[in-house]
């Protein structure tokens, strides 16, 4: 049994030809498709529609939103929290930039989590030169669960001020106005501010893939926050109130998970009314990316474990997003084994997807400091998708124990 799928084509005529004819003829081309081909192409088209929801109704909001101006004056003092474990090289390079921020009243709290590489000696010497540097030292002890969440908790307890700004030891602010833009907003109802942290550019495929993956992660969480559905933040650049942390008993609900000091906390306590985003280039924090595939896989494995504890509605929207992206590529590949007519239709749907996204994502790549990647967008999009499938497989069947450093 065969079904009929009609495509209509209009014959091209010159103006003189049309004047000499009562009607310009219309030609019909009948494309014959089997029921199976119609079903597969229909599913492919539906997957495209689901993708377009995220592109046009979520991510487009980030492309259109106005970038706020950096405030000209400070309102309240700030405590910057940095956790370090064997980070002497990064601290020597980046800590001075944190301490030299153009902000009238702030402190930098560095938590030294059982380092043995000379970090302790460096910090002690540096503390004597900078009155706004505070050192918290964690010793080996069997009575507590070691890990980054414990280190972050100790840093928060030692912080003098209520507004906490977080970053990592391998990060450097894009400008000395970083704290000015990440300060507590005038609206007291705002308890969480989500910033953005791009990775530094290096000449390698791994670096391009890392930066592209970071781009899409940022587009997702920033866009959903603008939409009124914040679901995560990145600890390299975010802020929240100390009072919010203790009101909800810190990380008690997920202390057993190695990661999640940033995204799980935001997922549990952020909402449409208490969360804002910061996009100005002065508010960005640059970070050093992994230089090896093994290191990057370990990092993604930690993040994969935290996602399991997201709120059900957030897991649903993120699962739908990745599943339908997988189905889109899977059904497109399946359609390539069908008849030539079906292949043409499938190719048209695929090209339509690329064209629509090419009107939005290159603009976002430029806005988020990854403008050099916009020329490689379609290729990196496919490579990233294949990598995420591999990472998900390895995370499910690999070893479960993962340390933060």
C-alpha positions, 0 to 999 in steps of 0.5 A, spaced: 500 500 500 502 506 498 500 513 500 501 520 495 504 526 498 503 532 493 508 538 492 506 544 488 511 547 483 509 554 479 512 554 472 517 560 472 514 565 466 517 572 464 512 578 464 512 578 456 510 570 456 504 571 462 501 577 458 500 572 452 497 567 456 490 567 459 493 563 465 500 561 467 500 553 467 501 550 474 505 543 474 504 538 479 509 533 482 506 527 485 511 524 490 509 517 492 511 515 499 510 509 503 506 510 510 512 508 513 516 514 510 510 519 512 510 516 519 518 517 519 518 524 516 512 526 521 516 524 527 522 528 524 518 534 523 515 534 530 522 533 533 523 540 529 517 543 532 520 541 539 527 544 538 524 550 535 520 551 542 527 552 545 530 556 540 524 561 539 521 561 545 526 560 550 533 562 547 531 568 543 529 571 549 536 572 551 538 574 544 533 580 545 534 582 552 537 589 553 544 588 557 544 592 563 549 598 565 554 597 570 552 601 576 556 607 578 556 606 585 556 601 590 550 599 595 553 594 600 559 591 602 561 584 599 564 577 601 567 574 595 568 566 596 574 562 593 575 555 594 582 552 593 585 545 593 592 545 590 591 551 586 598 555 588 599 556 580 592 559 579 592 563 586 599 567 584 596 569 577 589 570 578 588 572 586 591 579 585 585 581 580 580 579 585 583 583 590 584 589 586 576 590 584 574 597 584 569 597 589 569 601 596 568 595 601 569 588 600 573 582 602 576 576 599 575 569 603 580 564 600 578 557 603 585 552 603 582 545 603 588 541 605 593 543 600 600 540 600 603 544 594 605 551 597 598 554 597 598 555 605 605 558 605 603 563 599 596 565 602 599 566 609 604 571 606 599 574 601 594 575 607 599 580 610 600 584 604 592 585 603 587 587 609 581 585 605 584 578 604 581 572 609 584 565 609 580 559 612 584 553 613 581 546 613 585 540 616 585 533 614 579 530 619 575 524 619 569 527 623 567 531 617 565 529 609 571 532 605 569 536 599 568 542 596 561 543 599 564 543 606 569 548 603 564 553 601 560 552 607 566 554 611 567 560 607 560 562 608 561 561 615 567 566 615 564 571 611 563 578 614 557 580 609 551 578 607 552 578 600 556 573 597 559 573 590 562 566 588 568 564 583 574 559 583 581 559 584 582 559 576 578 564 574 579 572 573 574 577 572 573 581 565 574 587 568 575 591 575 568 593 575 566 585 576 563 586 583 560 593 581 555 589 577 555 583 581 553 587 587 546 586 591 541 589 586 537 595 589 530 590 589 531 587 596 527 581 594 532 579 589 536 574 593 540 570 587 544 573 581 546 569 576 553 571 572 556 568 566 563 565 565 566 563 559 572 559 558 579 562 555 581 560 548 586 555 546 588 552 539 585 545 539 578 541 538 577 540 545 577 547 547 572 549 541 568 543 544 568 545 551 567 553 549 561 551 545 558 546 550 559 552 555 555 556 551 549 552 550 549 551 558 549 558 559 544 560 553 539 555 557 540 557 564 540 564 563 534 564 558 530 560 562 532 565 568 530 571 564 523 567 562 522 566 569 524 559 570 531 559 573 534 552 574 541 552 575 547 557 576 555 556 575 559 557 581 565 560 577 560 567 577 554 567 581 552 571 588 546 570 593 545 572 600 548 569 606 541 569 610 538 565 604 544 559 605 542 558 612 535 559 612 535 553 607 540 549 611 545 550 606 547 544 602 544 539 607 539 536 602 544 534 597 551 533 601 552 526 599 553 529 592 560 531 590 558 536 585 552 541 586 554 547 590 552 551 585 547 548 580 543 544 586 543 550 591 540 555 585 535 549 583 532 548 590 531 556 592 531 560 585 524 562 583 522 568 578 521 573 583 528 572 587 533 571 581 536 576 576 541 575 571 548 579 569 550 579 562 554 586 561 561 584 559 564 587 565 561 582 569 564 576 566 569 571 569 574 568 565 576 561 566 581 556 564 578 550 561 581 543 561 586 541 557 585 534 557 579 529 554 580 525 561 580 531 565 574 534 561 570 527 562 571 527 569 568 534 570 562 532 566 561 526 570 560 530 576 555 535 573 551 529 570 550 526 577 548 533 580 542 533 575 539 527 577 536 531 583 533 537 580 526 539 581 521 534 577 519 540 572 526 542 571 528 535 569 522 534 564 524 540 560 531 538 560 530 531 558 525 533 553 530 538 550 536 533 549 531 527 547 528 530 542 535 533 539 537 525 539 530 523 536 531 529 531 538 526 528 536 519 529 530 520 525 534 524 520 539 519 519 534 513 518 530 517 513 537 517 509 535 510 508 529 511 505 527 513 498 530 519 494 523 523 495 523 522 502 531 523 503 529 530 499 524 532 504 528 530 510 534 534 508 529 540 507 527 539 514 534 538 516 536 545 512 530 549 515 533 547 522 540 549 521 537 556 517 533 558 523 538 556 528 543 560 524 539 566 525 539 566 533 545 562 535 551 566 532 548 572 535 548 569 542 555 566 540 558 574 539 554 576 545 557 571 550 564 572 548 565 566 543 564 570 536 570 566 533 565 559 534 559 562 530 563 560 523 563 553 526 556 552 529 553 547 525 559 542 525 560 543 533 553 542 534 553 535 531 560 534 535 557 536 541 551 532 541 555 526 539 560 527 545 554 528 550 551 522 548 558 518 550 559 522 556 552 520 558 553 513 557 560 513 561 557 517 567 551 511 567 556 505 567 563 508 569 565 508 576 561 512 581 566 516 586 568 522 583 572 527 587 572 535 586 579 536 586 
